[in-house]
Amino acid sequence: MLTGIPPFYSQDVQQMYTKILFQTAIDFGRIPDTDAQDIITRLLERDPKARLKDPKQIKQHPFFAPIDWDKLANRKLDPPFVPRAPESWNEEDPFTVLEETGTRRAQRESEERRLNAMFDGFTYVGQTRNN
């Protein structure tokens, strides 16, 4: 996750399952941080009895040393990155976009025309609930 892909990733799903089951070493090529390597290794330990799973121990791991857990729990930490919301963002309902941008509208209308063109020449009109 630190590199953008899971540790046992493969485009071939069967190969990925094989790696999960049998690969003994994790390639940390793009992760130079030894604390990150250690926590990943301990979280992915195959033996459940030896695996790092206690939340208190995880929070105390050196990888998380910079985090003030009390401030985090009380929402007093500033996020390291705040994404910009689109101009059409609806504060009341963040899952609703108020207005469609001109570019997006043009793309949607173009796609609708393309899909409708597939049915040019069809004359059948089925029965609707109102008929």
C-alpha positions in Angstrom: 0.0 0.0 0.0 2.9 2.3 0.5 4.0 1.7 -3.1 0.6 1.7 -4.7 0.2 -2.0 -5.1 -0.3 -4.9 -2.7 2.7 -6.9 -1.6 1.7 -10.1 -3.5 0.3 -8.4 -6.6 0.2 -10.0 -10.0 -2.0 -9.3 -13.0 -2.6 -13.0 -13.2 -5.1 -13.7 -10.3 -4.0 -17.3 -10.0 -0.4 -16.2 -9.7 -1.4 -13.7 -7.1 -3.1 -16.4 -5.0 0.0 -18.6 -5.3 2.2 -15.8 -4.1 -0.2 -15.2 -1.1 0.0 -18.9 -0.2 3.6 -19.7 -0.9 5.8 -16.6 -1.2 8.1 -16.5 1.9 9.8 -13.1 1.3 8.3 -9.7 0.6 10.1 -7.5 -2.0 10.7 -4.2 -0.3 12.5 -2.7 -3.2 10.6 0.6 -3.2 10.3 0.9 0.6 13.6 2.0 2.1 12.1 2.7 5.5 13.1 -0.1 7.9 10.2 0.7 10.3 7.7 0.4 7.4 9.3 -2.9 6.3 9.1 -4.2 9.9 5.4 -3.4 10.4 4.4 -4.8 7.0 6.3 -8.0 7.8 4.8 -8.3 11.2 1.2 -7.6 10.0 1.6 -10.2 7.2 3.1 -12.9 9.4 1.5 -16.2 8.4 1.4 -17.6 11.9 -1.6 -16.0 13.6 -0.1 -16.5 17.0 3.1 -14.5 16.0 1.2 -11.9 13.9 1.1 -8.3 15.0 -2.7 -7.8 15.6 -3.1 -6.0 18.9 -4.2 -2.4 18.2 -2.2 -1.0 21.1 1.0 -2.7 19.9 0.4 -1.5 16.3 -0.1 2.1 17.5 3.1 1.8 19.6 5.2 0.5 16.6 8.0 3.0 15.6 6.4 3.4 12.2 3.5 5.3 13.9 5.8 7.3 16.3 5.0 10.6 14.6 1.2 10.2 15.2 -0.3 11.8 18.3 -3.1 9.3 18.8 -5.0 11.5 21.3 -5.1 14.4 18.9 -6.1 12.1 16.1 -9.0 10.7 18.2 -10.1 14.2 19.1 -9.8 15.4 15.5 -7.2 18.0 16.4 -4.7 17.0 13.8 -4.5 18.8 10.5 -4.5 16.3 7.5 -1.3 16.2 5.6 -3.3 16.6 2.3 -6.7 18.2 1.7 -8.1 17.5 -1.8 -9.8 20.3 -3.6 -13.6 19.8 -4.0 -15.1 20.5 -7.4 -16.9 23.8 -7.7 -20.2 21.9 -8.0 -19.6 20.2 -4.6 -22.7 20.1 -2.4 -21.8 20.6 1.2 -25.2 19.4 2.4 -24.9 16.1 0.5 -21.4 15.3 -0.6 -22.5 12.4 -2.8 -24.6 14.8 -4.9 -23.1 17.0 -7.5 -25.2 20.2 -8.0 -24.3 21.1 -11.5 -22.8 19.2 -14.3 -19.7 20.9 -15.8 -19.9 21.9 -19.5 -17.2 19.4 -20.5 -18.8 16.5 -18.5 -22.3 17.4 -20.0 -20.8 17.3 -23.5 -19.2 13.9 -22.9 -22.4 12.5 -21.5 -24.5 13.9 -24.3 -22.0 12.5 -26.9 -22.2 9.1 -25.3 -26.0 9.2 -25.3 -26.0 10.1 -29.0 -23.6 7.2 -29.7 -25.7 4.7 -27.8 -28.9 5.9 -29.3 -27.4 5.7 -32.8 -27.1 2.0 -32.3 -30.9 1.7 -32.5 -31.4 3.9 -35.6 -34.0 2.3 -37.9 -35.7 0.3 -35.1 -39.4 1.0 -35.1 -40.6 -1.3 -32.3 -42.1 0.4 -29.3 -42.9 -1.9 -26.4 -45.9 -1.6 -24.1 -45.3 0.6 -21.1 -47.0 0.6 -17.7 -49.1 3.5 -18.7 -50.5 1.8 -21.9 
